[in-house]
Amino acid sequence: MDFSVPYKSTVKNAAPRTEMRRHSKKKNVVLAVLLIVGALYFISHVDFFIAGLSRSHEPIPNELTWQTERLISKESWVEQGDYLPLNVSYQLLAGAPSTQQRYLSVGLSSVKRKKGSYLIPTLQSLFSQSSPQERSSMVVIVLLADFDFSWTVATVKEIKTAFALELEQGQLVVLHVPQDWYPPLTGLKRNYNDAPERVSFRSKQNMDYAFLIHYSAGLSRYYLQLEDDILSAKNFVTTIKRHVEEQEAKKDTWAMLEFSALGYIGKLYKSAHLPLLARFLYLFYQEMPCDWLMSHFRVLLTQKKPLIFKPSLFQHVGTFSSFQGTYNKLKDKDFEEGPYTNPSAEVYSNMSAYKDHFPKLAWDAGEGFFWGRSPEKGSYLTVVFKEPIVVMGILVETGTGGKDLLESAQVEIGHDVVATMNKEKSCKEFQTVGTLENGNFEMQEIDKKYSSTSSCLRITVTAGQKDWVIINKIRISTKASTPTRQV
């Protein structure tokens, strides 16, 4: 039997059906791919809308409003190319950032403390110590970084009550990041032999700052990092602006300016660096504390030495740490709350000054200091007041970093101004108030022992030393007195 014809016929008819099945499969694959891509696109864009609802295990009260979108500045090459993606959804709890870029954004993170809270007084200090013009040039961003929902709601209510005007004017923004956005915070490496609880605490703190800094990118030209338990100096914004202008005029590379020597307080960055800094803290969040990481970041951006400005603009006032409520007594000795002004006076010294570090700089407010070559026994620095005053308190600070201390000296107050042989002024007689200890002297309520007016203050060296001496500052407090004529 000849099967050749039917066989050819079968093969001929099967080919189109095979092609149809292949075409159908291709269409199904293409359709599936399109559906997957579309789903991913939808999920990525809807995530901001559902984050607050899907990630929270508590009902959302009316007091909280949720942010749906956050635009990050494209000034940084990191953001322009979407390098090192940092995915996070922010919940906007109060206020809203201005659409116009400010001069300064101030960021601080706050968590629930076992013993009290310093957040409200910190915010009050920031705003009350700033003029209306300064407040309009800055925005304060607060990240409520505790996962206690009831604490967050209560804190937002308190902020809304105390700072309604600042919220309305775009000077204050309150945020939260749900816990699901954080990387693992337990079972981390125990670098430096830290206890697991300590490692978890500092690692979470690094992530808090990473999220806070990431959000702040693009809000202002400069960014200032603070903690939630500080006191600020008067007109700190204007002072920062002056130092920035001076630093920019030098045309030296800088990545961080420091306006406090403590922790992660008073550190100023250029906003263009914030995307990098946020990712840096994120990448190494479990390695070391934030104040150690920031030093590495500064060096990586080719700023070799720290740039610390004095007097400090921020003082740490928290008594109990946010870590397990432990006692914390850290204070910045270089902090001065207001523009300090000693009484008008002339300053003389027989110690040879190094370069332009003249004796008057120890008396005047500011960053200057007196730097004298090796003092001998009997060397002095004498302050002659323009008008007699009743001295209530005296503060003398010498040395820096444990060096150039004035090792042996006494502090004296004098009466009856007279002219000296070398065309200087001094006082006819002096009374010893006390002696320096470890290069420093501080005494209050001096007026209870010496109630009459004084015309001079003198620091007299009681033993010579080979080391040079730095007198950083001399500060006195006074009370009103009736002026008398001086020579």
C-alpha positions, 0 to 999 in steps of 0.5 A: 500500500502506498502511504506516500501521498497521505503522509505528505498531506499530513505533514503539510497540514501540520506545519501551519498548526505548529506555527500557530501554536508557537505564535500563540506561546510567544504572544502569551509570554509577551503578555505575561512579561507586560503584565509583570512589568505593569504590576511592578510599576503599579506596586512601586508607585502605589507603595507610598500611598499604602505604606502608612496603612499596610505597615501599621498595626494600629489604627491611624488617628485623625491627628496624623496625616501621611505623606504620599510622595517625597522628591529628593534633590537632583543636585547630587550625582548619586540621585541623578543616576539613581546610584546606591538606591535608598528605599524608604517611605516617610510618614508626614505627621505634622507640617510640610516643607516649603517649596522654596529652598531655605538657607539651613535645615536643622535635623534631629531625631527623637525617641522615647526616654525612660526618664523625661523628654527634652524635645519640646524645650530643645525646639523652643530654644531653637526658635526663641533664640532666632530672630524672625528673619533667621526663622524664615531662613531655616526649617527644623525636621524632627524624626520621631524614631520610636516605634511606640505608637501611643508615644508618637501620637502624644508627642505629635499632639504636644508639638502641634499645640506648642508650635502651631505657627512654626508648622503653619509657616513651614519652619517645622516638619515632623516625620516617622519611618515605620519599623519595616523599613529598617534593616536588622537591628538585632544579632549584629556584629559586636564590634569593640566588644559592645553589649548586644543592647548597645550595638542595637541602640547605636545601629538603630541611631545610625539608621535614624540619622540616615533616614533623617538626612536622606529626607532633608536633601534638597530642602536647603543649602546647608544641613545642621545635625543636632540631638533632641536634648540641646540648648542653642546660642542666641542667633546661631543661624547668623553665626553659622552663616558668617563662618560659612562665608569665611570658610568659602572665601578661603576656597579650601575643601570642607565637608563638615563644620563643627559648632560643638565638640560633643557627639553628633551635635552642631555638625554642618554639611553641604546639602549636596553631600547629604545623599552620600552621607545618608547612604554612608550611614546606612551601609556601615550602620552596624560598624560603629557609633555615628560620631565615629562614622562622621569623622571617617566621612569627612576624611573620605571627602578629603577634609583631613582636619576637623574645623571646630568653631568656638565658642560652641553654639549648642550645649548638651543639657540632657541629664539622662541618656536615651540609651536605657536612661543612663546618667549623662553629664556631658557638657561643652565647656566652650558653649556660650548661650548669648553673645557674651560681652565682658565689661569694657577694659584694657588688657596688658601682659609682659608675656611675649605674644606669639604672632597675633594672639594678643592678650586682649583676645582672652578678654574679648568674646569670640574664637580668639585667644592669648598665646604667650611664650614660656612665662616666668615667675611674676609674669602677669596678664592685667585687665583694667576696667574702664569703670569700677565694677562689683565682681560676682564671678570669675572664670579663667580657662587655659590650654587646649587638648591638655597642652599649653596650660598655665600650671601655676598662677593666682587670680587677683582683683585690684583697686585704685588705678595707677600708671606704670613705668612702661606706659601701662595701667595697673592697680595700686593694690591687689587681693588674691581671690584663688589659684588655678587648678589644672589650668582653670579657675572658676569662682562665684559669689565673690561679691559676698567676700569682696563687696566693694568695687574693683578696678582690675583683674590680674592673673599672676604666674607663681612658678615659671614653666618651659611650655607656652601658655594659652589663655582661652578666655576670661569671663566675669559676671558683675552687678550694677555699681556706682561708677567713680573716676579713674586715673 
